[in-house]
């Protein structure tokens, strides 16, 4: 494996057992390279969100191997996986999952506080830098309830960036947004790839969004077809 491979799977298969044994992912072989902006598309139920869940190390019941930056993560302890997630993966979901009791700045800082790599002052500076990049620095002291849907999603992106992840994974990150805000989120992601060489992997239903990413992985019936 070369050094610029951020994520790789070998023979990745997944079964659901309820009510009967059903294979939801079939021998997935894929590679995501450093600085790529990749989208995963396919009809509902084709296994794309399940795949993302495995790649994010949140689900460990599968066959095959997952490597993150040439490191085999399959078979690691929950504790080791939690550290990998916090340090190497940034998440942006369809719903922003901001904590209502904290202001915007604190929400962005939280994963960094958990990782404990930077001092609070440094974290605050980093958080403000990311909020600034996303045109949200003037909202830093607001509570999530005071923000629009598009603003909340931008805060979620800033939060995903706080620990300098190797890869940002998005599960329908524009699924809840109107066209204008979807375009905005796309532009932010695109800029991150172009300017910061950030690697992005996004599951999306939005073909317009997918068509503008650098590479599209198409899934059907638990397999990658292109």
C-alpha positions in Angstrom: 0.0 0.0 0.0 1.4 3.4 -1.0 1.6 6.2 1.5 -1.1 8.3 -0.1 -3.8 5.7 0.5 -6.0 7.0 3.4 -8.6 4.3 3.4 -8.6 0.8 2.0 -10.9 -2.2 2.3 -10.2 -5.8 1.3 -13.0 -8.3 0.9 -15.4 -6.4 3.1 -18.7 -8.2 3.7 -21.5 -7.6 6.1 -24.5 -9.7 7.1 -27.7 -8.8 8.9 -29.4 -11.6 10.8 -32.8 -10.2 11.5 -35.1 -11.9 10.7 -33.0 -14.1 8.4 -29.4 -14.1 7.3 -29.0 -11.5 4.6 -25.8 -10.3 3.0 -25.9 -6.5 2.8 -22.3 -5.9 1.7 -20.5 -8.2 -0.7 -16.7 -8.3 -1.0 -16.2 -4.6 -1.1 -12.7 -3.6 -2.4 -12.1 0.1 -2.4 -9.3 2.7 -1.9 -9.6 6.4 -1.1 -6.4 8.4 -1.8 -5.1 11.5 0.0 -6.9 14.6 -1.0 -9.7 12.9 -3.0 -13.3 14.1 -2.7 -15.3 10.9 -3.3 -19.1 10.3 -3.2 -20.9 7.0 -2.8 -24.2 6.8 -4.6 -26.9 4.2 -5.1 -30.5 3.5 -4.5 -31.9 3.3 -0.9 -31.0 0.0 0.7 -28.0 -0.7 -1.6 -25.7 -0.7 1.5 -24.0 2.7 1.2 -24.8 4.0 4.7 -23.9 0.5 6.1 -20.6 0.7 4.3 -19.9 4.2 5.7 -20.7 2.9 9.2 -18.1 0.1 8.8 -15.5 2.5 7.4 -16.0 4.8 10.3 -15.1 1.9 12.7 -18.5 2.3 14.5 -19.7 -1.1 13.4 -17.1 -3.9 13.9 -19.2 -6.9 13.0 -18.0 -7.7 9.4 -15.7 -9.9 7.4 -12.7 -8.7 5.6 -10.2 -5.9 6.4 -10.3 -2.1 6.8 -7.1 -0.1 6.7 -6.8 3.5 7.7 -3.6 5.1 6.5 -2.0 1.7 6.1 -2.9 0.6 9.6 -5.2 -2.4 10.0 -8.1 -1.3 12.2 -10.0 -4.6 11.9 -9.9 -6.4 15.3 -8.8 -3.5 17.4 -10.3 -2.9 20.8 -13.2 -0.5 21.2 -10.9 1.8 23.1 -8.3 1.9 20.3 -11.1 2.4 17.7 -12.5 5.3 19.7 -9.1 7.0 19.6 -8.8 6.4 15.9 -12.2 7.9 15.3 -11.5 10.9 17.4 -8.1 11.5 15.9 -8.3 10.5 12.3 -12.0 10.8 11.2 -14.2 13.8 11.1 -18.0 13.2 10.8 -20.7 15.3 9.2 -24.2 13.7 9.4 -27.5 14.6 7.9 -28.5 15.9 11.3 -25.9 18.2 12.9 -26.0 16.7 16.4 -25.0 19.9 18.1 -25.4 19.9 21.8 -28.1 22.4 22.8 -26.6 23.3 26.1 -23.3 24.6 24.6 -22.6 27.6 22.4 -21.3 27.3 18.9 -17.6 27.7 19.9 -17.8 25.0 22.6 -19.6 22.6 20.2 -16.7 23.0 17.8 -14.1 22.5 20.5 -15.7 19.4 22.1 -14.0 16.6 20.0 -10.7 18.4 20.6 -11.3 18.5 24.4 -12.0 14.8 24.3 -8.7 14.1 22.4 -6.7 16.3 24.8 -4.0 17.1 22.3 -4.2 20.8 22.5 -4.6 23.3 25.4 -8.1 25.0 25.8 -6.7 28.3 24.5 -5.2 26.6 21.4 -8.4 24.7 20.8 -10.4 28.0 21.0 -8.0 29.5 18.5 -8.3 26.5 16.2 -12.1 26.5 16.5 -12.3 30.2 15.7 -10.1 29.7 12.7 -12.4 27.0 11.3 -15.5 29.1 12.1 -13.9 32.0 10.2 -13.2 29.8 7.2 -16.9 28.9 7.2 -18.0 32.5 7.6 -19.4 31.7 11.1 -17.0 33.5 13.4 -19.6 36.1 14.3 -22.0 33.3 15.5 -19.4 31.8 17.8 -21.2 32.7 21.1 -24.7 31.9 19.9 -26.6 28.8 21.0 -27.5 26.2 18.4 -31.2 27.0 18.7 -30.4 30.5 17.3 -29.0 29.2 14.1 -30.6 28.3 10.7 -30.2 24.7 9.4 -27.5 25.7 7.0 -25.6 27.5 9.8 -25.8 24.4 12.0 -24.4 22.3 9.3 -21.5 24.7 8.9 -20.8 24.4 12.6 -20.9 20.6 12.3 -18.2 20.9 9.6 -16.0 23.1 11.7 -16.4 20.5 14.5 -15.4 17.7 12.1 -12.2 19.7 11.3 -11.1 20.5 14.8 -8.7 17.5 15.3 -7.2 17.7 11.7 -8.7 14.4 10.6 -7.1 12.3 7.9 -10.6 11.9 6.4 -14.0 13.5 6.7 -16.9 11.2 6.3 -20.3 12.6 5.5 -23.6 10.7 5.6 -26.1 12.7 3.5 -24.6 16.0 4.8 -26.9 18.0 2.5 -30.0 15.7 3.0 -31.7 18.2 5.2 -30.8 21.4 3.4 -32.4 23.4 0.6 -30.6 23.9 -2.8 -28.8 27.1 -1.7 -27.4 25.6 1.5 -26.5 22.3 -0.2 -24.5 24.3 -2.7 -22.8 26.1 0.1 -21.9 22.9 1.9 -20.5 21.5 -1.4 -18.4 24.6 -2.0 -17.0 24.3 1.6 -16.1 20.7 1.0 -14.6 21.5 -2.4 -12.6 24.3 -1.0 -11.3 22.0 1.8 -10.1 19.5 -0.8 -8.5 22.1 -3.1 -6.9 24.3 -0.5 -6.3 22.1 2.5 -5.9 18.8 0.6 -8.6 17.4 3.0 -9.8 13.9 2.0 -13.6 13.5 1.9 -15.9 10.5 1.6 -19.6 11.4 1.3 -22.7 9.2 1.0 -25.3 11.1 -0.9 -28.7 10.9 -2.7 -28.0 14.2 -4.3 -26.8 13.4 -7.9 -26.0 17.1 -8.5 -23.7 17.0 -5.5 -22.1 13.7 -6.5 -21.5 14.7 -10.1 -19.3 17.5 -8.9 -17.0 15.4 -6.7 -13.7 14.1 -8.0 -14.9 10.4 -8.1 -18.2 8.6 -7.8 -18.5 5.1 -6.3 -21.8 3.5 -7.4 -23.3 0.8 -5.3 -26.0 -1.7 -6.1 -27.2 -4.6 -4.0 -24.3 -4.5 -1.6 -21.6 -4.4 -4.4 -19.6 -1.6 -6.0 -20.5 -1.6 -9.6 -18.4 1.4 -10.8 
